[in-house]
Amino acid sequence: MKKYLLIILLMTAVVPNMKGQGCSVCTKTAQGLDDKSAKGLNGGIIYLAFLPLGIMCTLGYIWWKSNRTA
């Protein structure tokens, strides 16, 4: 159990550094685009975020449904 907790803790410690870099890259890329291309970039970001958010929502719903008191 302690091994899994340590792995999760290390993974969450690394994630903020990765998000910061991607955000600055997207900002600099979007600054040089015209309006149509910027809308396409935003659409692509939403498209890529849909799967992880859908998985998290599904798991949350399953957890909520299984732990609900009758």
Long-range contacts (C-beta under 8 A, 24 or more apart in sequence): none
